[in-house]
Structures are given as structure tokens and as C-alpha cells.
Amino acid sequence: MAVKVLFVCLGNIYRSPMAEAIFADMVDKEGLDNKFEIDSAGTSSWHIGESAHRGTLQVLYEHGIKYYGLARQVRKKEMADHSTFVIAMDSDNILDLERRFGPRPKMSRILDYAENTDLRDVPDPYYEGNFEDVYQMIADGCRGLLETIKKEKRF
């Protein structure tokens, strides 16, 4: 059975699609793409059907990663699947998810897996335009997440 990983942020146009694309790229480069189902979603419905923000797409492009997904909102059905790793971009995302769906055993923040920062919440690049910094934080967290899952699943 494939390991399901769902990345979540507020609108699903900045941080969570970036995390989805980075993680999928890492998984693919390790030849593990057949062992994962990777997706992203937002806690809000503000941007449903929109592509990722141009700043997100640009920083991914600069790192040789393509992304074609469209924004969507988290679904009740996927939150009911307690085998899914739900990886939020910040503490507010966790609180929103817990309010709507209750606590989950495999819900955490991406920076809980990062080694190179003391931050626990990925800043929203909407405010600062710091897409490269956000990319580096998310990539650090994705590396740690992938290593954690590989150890847990023994592959």
C-alpha cells in the first residue's frame, strides 16, 4: 500500500504546493514514486481551482521542479484516513484542521522534520515575497520527512 502524504496550508497556492512538488521530486529521484501518493490542499476555499502562485512556480522552476496542480480544499474523507501523513505548514493550519476534523495521530508541521532552522512555522511568502527562503525551509523539512518515512516503512 502506498504511503499517503498530504501537505496543507491556508490557500493551497503558496507553501503546500511548493512542499508537494519538492517532496514528489525527492521521492522520484530516490526511485520511490511507486510507494507514495503525494498531494496538497488548503484549509480555506479561497483559491479553489487556481494554479499555484507565480512566485511559487518561479522558485520551483529555478530549482528544476515543475508543478501543474490546482488549488483545492482539504476533504473530510482524506482526513478520516488516519494512515495519511498530514503535514501542515504552520500551527494555525494544525488548529484549523483539528477544529474541523479533530486531532490525528500523523499530523505535524513540515518544520518538525527540518534540521537547519529553529522555526516551527513556515512563513507565508505572500507577506514578504521570500520564496527562496521558504523553498529552503520546506526542502529541509521534506528531506527529514522522507528520511522519517523511509525508516518507519523500511524502504
N, C-alpha and C positions, 0 to 999 in steps of 0.2 A: 504494500500500500504506500502511495506517495505521501511525503511529508507536506502538509499544507502550511503555508506561511502567508499571513495577511498583514500588510503594512497599513497603518491608519494615521491620518492627520485630519485636520479640520475640513478642508475643502477638496482634497484629493487632486490638487493641481500643482503643488509645490513639493513638499517633502516626501509624502508617501509614494508618489510615482517615481521620484528620484530613488528612493530606497528599493522599490520593486525592481527598477531597471538595474541598479548596481548589484543587488543580490542575485538577480537572474543571470547577469553577466559573470559573476564569480562562480555560480553553480555550473554554468555552461563551460567555463574554462577548466573546471575540475572534472568535466565529463559526467556530472551528476544530474543533468537536466531531466533525465527519466525518473528520478527519485523524488522530485519536488513538483508541487503546484504552487505557484507564486502569484500573488495578486495584491492590489491595493484598493483602498476605499476611504471615504471621508465620513466624519461623524455628522456633517451637515448636508443639506441637499442643494446648497447654493450653486454649485458648478456642474451638476449632473449633465453629462453629455459633452462637456468641453474637453479639449485636449489639455495636456499639461502646459503650464505657463512657459512662455518663450525663454525666460531665464533658466528654468529647469532643463528645457530641451537643449539650450545652448551649452550649458555646463556638461551635460551628458555627452553631447556631440564632441566637445573638446576633449573628452576622455575616451572617445571611440565607442560610445554606447548609444544605441538607438532605442527610442521608446515611441510606441504608437497607441497606447491605451487612452481611454476616455474616462473622465471622472464619473464616479458613482458613489452612492451612499452605502454604508455597511448594512447588510441584510440580517434579519433575525435568524434565518436558517443557518448561515455560516457561523454566527455567534453561538448557536446551540451545539455546534460540533466542537466538543471540548478537546479533540485531538489537534486542532489547529493552533499554531503559534500565532497569537495576535500581538503584533509589535507596533506599539504606538510611538509617535514622535515626541510627545510630551505628556506631562502629568495631567493637563486639562483633558487631553484625549482619553486617558485612562478613566478619569472621573466621569466624562460623558458616556463612555461605554458601560461603565459599572452602573450608572443611573438608569440607562436604557435596558441593559441586558443582565445585570448582576455581575458579581465577581467571577473570575475564571482562573483556573489553575495555570494556564500557559499564556498569561497576558503580562507583558512587560514593556519597557521603553527600549528603543534601539540603543541608546547610550548606556544602558545597563551592561551591554556587551563590549563597549568601547574601552580601549586601553590607553588612549592618548589624550584624554580630556577628563576634567573633574566635573564637567557639566552633566546633568542628567536629562535635560530637556533640549532638544534641537530647536534653535531659534528659527522663527518663521522668516524666510528671506523677503517676504512681502514688505517688511518694515525697513530692512537695512540694505537689501539688494546684494547681500553677501553670499551669493550662490556657491562660489568656490569653497568658502569656509564650511558652509552647510554640507556640500558634497564630501569634503574630507571627513567631517564628523560622522556622517552617515556611512561612508565607506569603512571607517574604523569599526563602527558598530556592526556592520554587515559581516566583516571578517570574523569578529568574535562570535556572532550569532551562528555563522556557518560552522565554525570550529566546535561550538557547543552542540549543535545538532549532529554533526558527524560523530562526535564522541558518544552521544546518547544513543544514536541509531547504529553505531559501529560500521560506518562506511566512510 
